[in-house]
Amino acid sequence: MEKMRMETQDLTEANAEKIGALFPSCITEMTDENGQLKKAINFDLLRQMLSGYVVEGDEAYEFTWVGKKAAIVEANKPIRKTLRLCPEDSVDWDTTENLYIEGDNFEVLKLLQDSYLGQL
């Protein structure tokens, strides 16, 4: 039996690893809040690597709100939660394997993301 992971994937770290694999020269180091060195992305260099014509400025069509950047950071953080089967609240569990999920939508979606990522 496989050992169960006790937290969701750190999406920020996973995305940085993917960028580093494609553009190793864009990876640099920075000091974290504890004074430890950690990998970081040089976004100015990455923009230059992706295009010979870098568009500067904030003009763009986008859906935005106050706190959007903080929400993106929060969405990428791992969580230490688990889903537990509750067959008595699920409808027709024995034949459909559909289950009832109760919880914070954000946390539940993060937990389900790993299971269903890339599936149609």
Short mmCIF file of the C-alpha atoms (twelve columns), coordinates in Angstrom:
data_MODEL
# 
_entry.id   MODEL 
# 
loop_
_atom_site.group_PDB 
_atom_site.id 
_atom_site.type_symbol 
_atom_site.label_atom_id 
_atom_site.label_alt_id 
_atom_site.label_comp_id 
_atom_site.label_asym_id 
_atom_site.label_seq_id 
_atom_site.Cartn_x 
_atom_site.Cartn_y 
_atom_site.Cartn_z 
_atom_site.pdbx_PDB_model_num 
ATOM 1   C CA . MET A 1   0.000   0.000  0.000   1 
ATOM 2   C CA . GLU A 2   1.300   3.438  -0.924  1 
ATOM 3   C CA . LYS A 3   2.066   5.839  1.879   1 
ATOM 4   C CA . MET A 4   -0.492  8.642  1.959   1 
ATOM 5   C CA . ARG A 5   0.784   12.205 1.643   1 
ATOM 6   C CA . MET A 6   -0.383  14.292 4.559   1 
ATOM 7   C CA . GLU A 7   -0.477  17.636 2.765   1 
ATOM 8   C CA . THR A 8   -1.307  18.973 -0.667  1 
ATOM 9   C CA . GLN A 9   1.382   19.816 -3.179  1 
ATOM 10  C CA . ASP A 10  3.185   23.146 -2.821  1 
ATOM 11  C CA . LEU A 11  2.144   24.608 -6.180  1 
ATOM 12  C CA . THR A 12  4.529   27.551 -5.969  1 
ATOM 13  C CA . GLU A 13  7.504   25.223 -5.554  1 
ATOM 14  C CA . ALA A 14  6.259   22.880 -8.297  1 
ATOM 15  C CA . ASN A 15  5.775   25.757 -10.745 1 
ATOM 16  C CA . ALA A 16  9.221   27.173 -9.945  1 
ATOM 17  C CA . GLU A 17  10.753  23.742 -10.601 1 
ATOM 18  C CA . LYS A 18  9.042   23.584 -14.020 1 
ATOM 19  C CA . ILE A 19  10.279  27.060 -14.941 1 
ATOM 20  C CA . GLY A 20  13.769  26.124 -13.752 1 
ATOM 21  C CA . ALA A 21  13.759  23.015 -15.938 1 
ATOM 22  C CA . LEU A 22  12.873  25.088 -19.014 1 
ATOM 23  C CA . PHE A 23  14.918  28.216 -18.214 1 
ATOM 24  C CA . PRO A 24  17.756  27.327 -15.793 1 
ATOM 25  C CA . SER A 25  19.432  30.708 -16.262 1 
ATOM 26  C CA . CYS A 26  16.353  32.377 -14.736 1 
ATOM 27  C CA . ILE A 27  16.838  30.655 -11.371 1 
ATOM 28  C CA . THR A 28  18.581  32.710 -8.712  1 
ATOM 29  C CA . GLU A 29  18.857  32.645 -4.918  1 
ATOM 30  C CA . MET A 30  17.333  34.811 -2.245  1 
ATOM 31  C CA . THR A 31  17.306  34.850 1.548   1 
ATOM 32  C CA . ASP A 32  14.047  33.820 3.258   1 
ATOM 33  C CA . GLU A 33  12.650  35.204 6.523   1 
ATOM 34  C CA . ASN A 34  14.885  32.795 8.504   1 
ATOM 35  C CA . GLY A 35  18.062  33.889 6.722   1 
ATOM 36  C CA . GLN A 36  18.251  30.665 4.702   1 
ATOM 37  C CA . LEU A 37  19.065  30.645 1.000   1 
ATOM 38  C CA . LYS A 38  16.289  29.414 -1.277  1 
ATOM 39  C CA . LYS A 39  15.659  29.286 -5.012  1 
ATOM 40  C CA . ALA A 40  13.837  32.164 -6.663  1 
ATOM 41  C CA . ILE A 41  12.918  33.210 -10.189 1 
ATOM 42  C CA . ASN A 42  14.398  36.256 -11.882 1 
ATOM 43  C CA . PHE A 43  11.196  37.386 -13.615 1 
ATOM 44  C CA . ASP A 44  12.839  40.205 -15.544 1 
ATOM 45  C CA . LEU A 45  15.236  37.724 -17.137 1 
ATOM 46  C CA . LEU A 46  12.386  35.245 -17.732 1 
ATOM 47  C CA . ARG A 47  10.356  37.930 -19.567 1 
ATOM 48  C CA . GLN A 48  13.368  38.683 -21.719 1 
ATOM 49  C CA . MET A 49  13.885  34.974 -22.459 1 
ATOM 50  C CA . LEU A 50  10.253  34.594 -23.547 1 
ATOM 51  C CA . SER A 51  10.115  37.579 -25.871 1 
ATOM 52  C CA . GLY A 52  12.381  39.947 -27.691 1 
ATOM 53  C CA . TYR A 53  9.733   42.643 -27.227 1 
ATOM 54  C CA . VAL A 54  8.940   43.099 -23.560 1 
ATOM 55  C CA . VAL A 55  5.819   45.164 -22.973 1 
ATOM 56  C CA . GLU A 56  6.211   47.257 -19.837 1 
ATOM 57  C CA . GLY A 57  3.417   48.677 -17.745 1 
ATOM 58  C CA . ASP A 58  0.192   47.547 -16.114 1 
ATOM 59  C CA . GLU A 59  -2.209  47.973 -19.041 1 
ATOM 60  C CA . ALA A 60  -4.124  44.787 -19.711 1 
ATOM 61  C CA . TYR A 61  -7.640  43.416 -19.696 1 
ATOM 62  C CA . GLU A 62  -8.004  41.387 -16.550 1 
ATOM 63  C CA . PHE A 63  -10.375 40.403 -13.786 1 
ATOM 64  C CA . THR A 64  -8.948  41.792 -10.578 1 
ATOM 65  C CA . TRP A 65  -9.920  42.747 -7.034  1 
ATOM 66  C CA . VAL A 66  -8.291  43.951 -3.843  1 
ATOM 67  C CA . GLY A 67  -6.481  41.004 -2.300  1 
ATOM 68  C CA . LYS A 68  -6.070  39.044 -5.555  1 
ATOM 69  C CA . LYS A 69  -2.295  38.680 -5.158  1 
ATOM 70  C CA . ALA A 70  -2.711  37.432 -1.578  1 
ATOM 71  C CA . ALA A 71  -5.348  34.951 -2.794  1 
ATOM 72  C CA . ILE A 72  -2.934  33.563 -5.416  1 
ATOM 73  C CA . VAL A 73  -0.259  33.085 -2.752  1 
ATOM 74  C CA . GLU A 74  -2.780  31.346 -0.476  1 
ATOM 75  C CA . ALA A 75  -3.975  29.066 -3.281  1 
ATOM 76  C CA . ASN A 76  -0.415  27.872 -3.901  1 
ATOM 77  C CA . LYS A 77  0.298   27.005 -0.249  1 
ATOM 78  C CA . PRO A 78  0.009   23.367 0.804   1 
ATOM 79  C CA . ILE A 79  -2.638  22.373 3.358   1 
ATOM 80  C CA . ARG A 80  -2.679  19.540 5.900   1 
ATOM 81  C CA . LYS A 81  -6.215  18.211 5.595   1 
ATOM 82  C CA . THR A 82  -7.764  14.961 4.445   1 
ATOM 83  C CA . LEU A 83  -11.091 13.804 3.046   1 
ATOM 84  C CA . ARG A 84  -12.918 11.045 4.920   1 
ATOM 85  C CA . LEU A 85  -15.542 8.874  3.303   1 
ATOM 86  C CA . CYS A 86  -19.029 9.291  4.761   1 
ATOM 87  C CA . PRO A 87  -21.133 6.646  2.952   1 
ATOM 88  C CA . GLU A 88  -24.222 7.288  5.084   1 
ATOM 89  C CA . ASP A 89  -24.503 10.866 3.744   1 
ATOM 90  C CA . SER A 90  -23.582 9.876  0.164   1 
ATOM 91  C CA . VAL A 91  -26.328 8.921  -2.284  1 
ATOM 92  C CA . ASP A 92  -26.284 5.298  -3.434  1 
ATOM 93  C CA . TRP A 93  -22.598 4.816  -2.550  1 
ATOM 94  C CA . ASP A 94  -22.558 1.052  -3.115  1 
ATOM 95  C CA . THR A 95  -23.375 1.287  -6.833  1 
ATOM 96  C CA . THR A 96  -22.301 4.774  -7.950  1 
ATOM 97  C CA . GLU A 97  -19.356 5.583  -5.651  1 
ATOM 98  C CA . ASN A 98  -20.562 9.189  -5.707  1 
ATOM 99  C CA . LEU A 99  -19.819 10.817 -2.406  1 
ATOM 100 C CA . TYR A 100 -21.045 13.740 -0.417  1 
ATOM 101 C CA . ILE A 101 -18.329 16.237 0.523   1 
ATOM 102 C CA . GLU A 102 -18.814 18.732 3.317   1 
ATOM 103 C CA . GLY A 103 -16.224 21.379 4.072   1 
ATOM 104 C CA . ASP A 104 -14.663 24.658 3.030   1 
ATOM 105 C CA . ASN A 105 -14.926 24.850 -0.787  1 
ATOM 106 C CA . PHE A 106 -11.410 26.243 -1.189  1 
ATOM 107 C CA . GLU A 107 -9.777  23.515 0.903   1 
ATOM 108 C CA . VAL A 108 -11.835 20.702 -0.670  1 
ATOM 109 C CA . LEU A 109 -10.952 21.857 -4.195  1 
ATOM 110 C CA . LYS A 110 -7.251  21.958 -3.289  1 
ATOM 111 C CA . LEU A 111 -7.491  18.385 -1.972  1 
ATOM 112 C CA . LEU A 112 -9.308  17.145 -5.072  1 
ATOM 113 C CA . GLN A 113 -6.930  18.922 -7.459  1 
ATOM 114 C CA . ASP A 114 -4.150  16.318 -7.184  1 
ATOM 115 C CA . SER A 115 -6.565  13.448 -7.788  1 
ATOM 116 C CA . TYR A 116 -8.192  14.884 -10.898 1 
ATOM 117 C CA . LEU A 117 -5.462  17.027 -12.468 1 
ATOM 118 C CA . GLY A 118 -5.060  16.134 -16.145 1 
ATOM 119 C CA . GLN A 119 -8.117  13.890 -16.314 1 
ATOM 120 C CA . LEU A 120 -11.017 14.515 -18.666 1 
# 
